[in-house]
Amino acid sequence: MPLIANSALPTFNRLRQEGQEVLPEGRAKSQDIRELHIGLLNMMPDAALQATERQFLRMVGACNRIAQFHVHPFTFPEIPRGEAAKEHIEKYYRSFDELKLEGLDALILSGANPAQPDITQEPFWKPLEEVVHWAKENVCSVMCSCLATHAIVQQLWGIKRYPLPRKRWGVYSNRLTTEAHPLTSNINTRFDAPHSHVYEVNSEQFRRNGLKVLAESAESDLHLGVSPDGFRFIFFQGHPEYDAISLLKEYRREVDRFVDGTRKDYPPYPEGYLDSRAKSVLTVFEKELGTESGNPEKLDMFPEAEITELVDNTWSDTGKAIVNNWLGLVYQVADSDRSKVFMDGIDPEDPLGIYK
């Protein structure tokens, strides 16, 4: 069913251009279909702000439930922003105070760029605590991505992330665990998922603290897990929302950092992402660029368009299927009055009835 263009957010037009169905708000109001209202806390930096909107809205819009999906983006004023991002947020984003008053059925928490070794010193830490403690009592389910997962499991279960020897970066094969769960119903038992993080939590930490692990990898460890009740918090350590070229964009930014001298070594390729043809093209570019930083004039030669034609998306169908299952569960247990959390007869400690 369609997303609803409940604001003038430019992402809605971008998704229409991609062929996704987005219903005008006036037309939506003429239809007698139940609404689901989903908050999107976007904590990504300016360069990825609008791309993150598109990625998560695209996944929500792929849901096949008979419902109208209203997505409400918001962020924290504590996160440093440039003027363009500030203007975008002021025009198109809601405030958390507004959303608290109106109520939400579900909430998505994006990742963020880590700036501090101690996650509690990040500018989003305190306001995120407020959001999470409100959501625990007022939202049916919260889906967390990457660094949001690291923050929430520390806030609620005391699970602390740890630094990796090198960045976990690439596309990795994952396998479902034997933990039966409707979130992973009807998806492949083995599937790919992108990862991009320099800190990590692992499956053993989840299990030791009573959380459920639903999908993991021999190379990248935890990918998907849930809170002990199976539903209130959904945790991704990977990025199923990524576009096909998201890792390519990250690689280009790392090359930029090498050229401007903020990175000492030339970046390695994301693992499991580029085939031999793409690597050959990038090797030629690296030789032309030279091994020393300080050649910004040569960055225009970066073969982004050529590489874009060579990369494959091997993960988004599975990601969309999991989000589809998640929104289906939200649809089942959310009360139509968003001032409440669960419909009558639903046990908040086991809303899915799978751990009785």
C-alpha positions in Angstrom: 0.0 0.0 0.0 1.2 3.5 -0.6 3.1 6.0 1.4 1.1 9.2 2.1 2.7 12.5 1.1 1.7 14.0 4.5 4.1 17.0 4.0 6.0 18.8 1.2 9.2 16.7 1.9 11.1 16.5 -1.4 11.8 12.8 -0.8 8.2 12.0 -1.7 8.7 13.5 -5.2 12.0 11.6 -5.6 10.3 8.3 -4.7 7.5 9.1 -7.2 10.1 9.6 -9.9 11.5 6.2 -9.1 8.1 4.6 -9.7 7.0 4.2 -6.1 3.4 4.9 -5.3 2.9 7.9 -3.1 -0.6 9.1 -2.4 -1.5 12.8 -2.1 -2.9 13.6 1.3 -6.1 14.9 0.0 -6.8 11.7 -1.9 -5.8 9.6 1.1 -8.4 11.3 3.3 -11.1 10.2 0.9 -10.3 6.5 1.4 -11.6 4.5 4.3 -8.3 2.7 5.1 -6.5 2.5 8.5 -3.5 4.7 9.0 -0.2 3.9 10.6 2.0 6.7 11.8 5.7 6.1 11.9 8.4 8.4 13.3 11.8 8.5 11.6 14.5 9.8 13.8 17.2 10.8 11.4 20.6 11.2 13.1 22.8 11.0 10.0 25.2 13.8 9.1 24.2 16.4 6.5 25.8 14.5 3.5 23.5 11.5 4.1 20.5 13.2 5.6 18.2 13.1 2.6 19.5 9.8 1.3 18.6 8.2 4.6 15.1 9.6 4.3 14.7 8.0 0.9 16.1 4.7 2.0 13.8 4.2 5.0 10.7 5.6 3.3 11.3 3.3 0.3 11.3 0.3 2.6 8.2 1.4 4.4 6.5 2.1 1.1 7.2 -1.4 -0.1 5.0 -2.9 2.6 2.0 -4.8 1.2 -0.3 -4.3 4.2 -3.7 -2.6 3.6 -2.8 0.6 5.4 -1.8 4.2 4.7 1.7 4.9 6.0 2.4 8.4 7.3 6.1 8.8 8.0 7.2 11.8 10.2 10.9 12.6 10.1 12.5 14.4 13.0 16.0 15.0 14.4 17.8 16.6 17.3 18.9 20.2 17.4 22.0 19.1 19.4 23.4 17.5 16.2 25.7 20.0 14.4 24.3 21.0 11.0 25.3 23.2 8.1 23.0 25.9 6.8 21.5 23.8 4.0 20.6 20.9 6.3 19.2 23.3 8.9 16.9 24.8 6.2 15.7 21.4 5.1 15.0 20.3 8.6 13.1 23.5 9.4 10.9 23.2 6.3 10.1 19.5 6.4 10.8 17.9 9.7 8.6 17.7 12.8 9.6 18.3 16.4 9.7 15.4 18.9 7.3 17.4 21.2 4.7 17.6 18.4 5.0 13.8 17.7 4.7 13.0 21.4 1.4 14.9 21.5 0.0 13.3 18.4 1.3 9.8 19.1 3.1 7.2 16.9 2.4 3.6 16.1 6.0 2.8 15.4 9.4 4.4 15.3 12.6 4.0 13.2 15.9 5.2 14.6 18.6 5.8 12.0 22.3 5.2 12.5 24.8 8.1 13.0 28.5 8.7 12.4 30.5 7.9 15.5 32.5 10.9 16.7 33.4 9.9 20.2 35.0 6.6 21.6 32.6 6.9 24.5 29.1 6.8 23.0 27.6 8.5 26.0 29.5 11.6 25.0 27.8 11.9 21.6 25.6 14.9 21.1 22.6 12.7 20.5 23.0 10.6 23.6 20.8 12.5 26.1 18.0 13.4 23.7 18.0 9.8 22.5 17.5 8.6 26.0 14.4 10.8 26.3 13.0 9.4 23.0 13.6 5.8 23.9 12.1 6.0 27.4 9.0 7.7 25.9 8.8 5.1 23.2 9.0 2.2 25.6 5.6 3.3 27.0 4.0 4.9 24.0 5.0 3.2 20.8 4.3 -0.4 19.7 7.7 -1.1 18.3 11.0 0.6 17.6 13.4 -0.4 14.8 17.0 0.6 15.3 19.8 0.8 12.8 23.5 0.3 13.4 24.7 2.9 15.9 21.2 3.4 17.2 21.3 -0.3 18.1 24.6 0.2 19.9 23.1 3.1 21.9 19.8 1.5 22.8 21.3 -1.8 24.0 23.6 0.1 26.3 20.9 2.4 27.6 18.4 -0.4 28.3 20.5 -3.5 28.9 24.0 -2.2 29.7 25.5 -3.9 26.6 28.6 -1.9 25.6 30.0 -1.8 22.1 33.7 -2.4 21.5 36.1 -1.0 18.8 37.0 -3.2 15.9 40.7 -3.5 14.7 39.5 -2.1 11.4 36.2 -0.9 10.0 33.6 -3.6 9.2 32.8 -2.5 5.8 31.1 -4.4 2.9 28.4 -6.9 2.1 28.3 -10.1 4.1 26.4 -13.4 3.9 24.0 -13.9 6.9 22.0 -16.9 8.0 18.9 -17.1 10.1 19.2 -18.7 13.5 16.9 -21.4 14.8 15.0 -18.7 16.8 11.6 -18.9 15.2 10.1 -15.5 14.8 7.4 -13.9 12.6 9.8 -11.1 11.7 11.8 -13.5 9.6 8.8 -15.5 8.2 9.0 -16.3 4.5 12.5 -14.9 3.9 15.6 -16.8 2.6 17.5 -18.7 5.3 20.7 -17.2 3.9 20.9 -13.6 2.6 23.3 -10.7 2.1 23.4 -7.5 4.2 25.7 -4.4 4.1 27.6 -3.4 7.1 29.6 -0.2 7.8 30.8 0.4 11.4 33.9 0.7 13.4 32.3 -0.4 16.7 30.4 -3.5 17.3 28.2 -5.6 19.6 28.0 -9.3 19.1 25.5 -12.2 19.2 27.0 -13.6 22.4 26.4 -10.3 24.2 22.8 -10.3 23.0 22.1 -13.9 24.2 23.9 -13.4 27.5 21.5 -10.5 28.3 18.3 -12.3 27.2 17.9 -10.7 23.7 17.1 -12.8 20.8 19.4 -13.2 17.8 17.5 -13.8 14.5 20.3 -13.5 11.9 24.1 -13.5 12.1 27.2 -14.0 9.9 30.4 -15.9 10.3 32.2 -12.8 9.0 30.3 -9.9 10.5 28.6 -11.5 13.5 25.2 -10.0 14.6 22.9 -8.6 12.0 19.4 -8.8 13.3 18.1 -9.3 16.9 15.1 -8.4 19.0 14.3 -7.4 22.6 13.4 -10.2 25.0 9.7 -9.8 24.4 10.4 -10.3 20.7 8.8 -7.1 19.4 9.3 -3.8 21.3 12.8 -3.2 19.9 14.1 -4.5 16.6 17.9 -4.3 16.2 19.8 -4.2 12.9 23.6 -3.9 13.1 23.8 -3.9 9.3 22.1 -1.6 6.9 19.3 -3.3 4.9 18.1 0.2 3.9 21.3 0.9 1.9 21.0 1.7 -1.8 23.1 -0.2 -4.3 25.6 2.7 -4.5 25.6 3.6 -0.8 28.9 1.7 -0.1 30.4 3.2 -3.3 29.5 6.7 -2.0 31.2 5.9 1.3 34.3 4.6 -0.6 34.4 7.8 -2.6 34.3 9.8 0.7 37.2 7.8 2.0 39.2 8.5 -1.2 38.3 12.2 -0.7 39.7 12.0 2.9 42.9 10.4 1.6 43.3 13.2 -1.0 42.7 16.0 1.5 45.2 14.4 4.0 42.7 13.4 6.8 43.3 9.8 6.0 46.9 8.5 5.8 46.4 5.3 3.8 44.5 4.7 0.6 41.1 3.1 1.5 40.6 -0.7 0.9 37.6 -1.9 -1.1 34.4 -2.7 0.8 34.5 -6.5 1.3 32.2 -8.6 -0.9 30.8 -5.6 -2.8 32.9 -5.0 -5.9 33.5 -7.6 -8.6 36.8 -7.9 -10.6 35.7 -5.5 -13.3 34.9 -2.8 -10.8 38.2 -3.3 -9.0 40.1 -3.1 -12.2 38.5 0.3 -13.0 39.3 1.6 -9.5 42.8 0.3 -9.7 43.4 2.3 -12.8 42.0 5.4 -11.1 44.2 4.8 -8.0 47.3 4.7 -10.2 46.3 7.9 -12.0 45.7 9.6 -8.7 49.1 8.6 -7.3 50.0 7.2 -3.9 50.5 10.6 -2.3 47.6 12.7 -0.9 47.1 16.3 -2.1 45.8 15.9 -5.6 42.2 17.3 -5.3 42.1 18.3 -9.0 42.2 14.6 -9.9 39.1 13.7 -7.8 36.9 14.6 -10.7 38.3 11.6 -12.5 36.7 9.2 -10.0 34.8 6.7 -12.1 31.6 6.8 -10.1 29.2 6.5 -13.1 31.2 3.5 -14.5 31.3 1.7 -11.2 27.6 2.3 -10.6 26.8 0.2 -13.6 28.9 -2.7 -12.2 27.6 -2.9 -8.6 24.7 -5.2 -7.6 22.1 -4.9 -4.8 21.8 -8.3 -3.2 20.1 -7.4 0.0 17.2 -5.0 -0.3 14.5 -7.6 -1.2 15.3 -9.4 2.1 15.4 -6.1 4.0 12.0 -5.0 2.5 10.5 -8.4 3.5 11.7 -8.0 7.1 10.3 -4.5 7.3 7.1 -5.7 5.7 6.8 -8.4 8.4 7.5 -5.8 11.1 4.8 -3.4 9.9 2.4 -6.3 9.6 3.0 -7.0 13.3 2.6 -3.4 14.2 -0.7 -3.4 12.3 -1.9 -6.3 14.3 -1.1 -5.0 17.8 -1.3 -1.2 17.4 -4.5 0.4 18.7 -6.2 2.6 16.2 -6.2 5.3 18.9 -2.5 6.3 19.0 -2.9 7.5 22.5 -2.8 3.8 23.5 -0.1 1.3 22.6 -1.8 -2.1 22.3 -5.2 -3.2 21.4 -7.3 -4.8 24.2 -6.3 -8.4 24.9 -2.6 -8.0 23.8 -0.1 -8.9 26.4 2.6 -6.1 26.4 5.2 -8.6 27.8 4.6 -11.0 24.9 2.6 -9.1 22.2 3.2 -11.7 19.5 2.3 -14.6 21.7 5.4 -16.5 20.7 7.1 -16.9 24.1 4.3 -18.3 26.2 
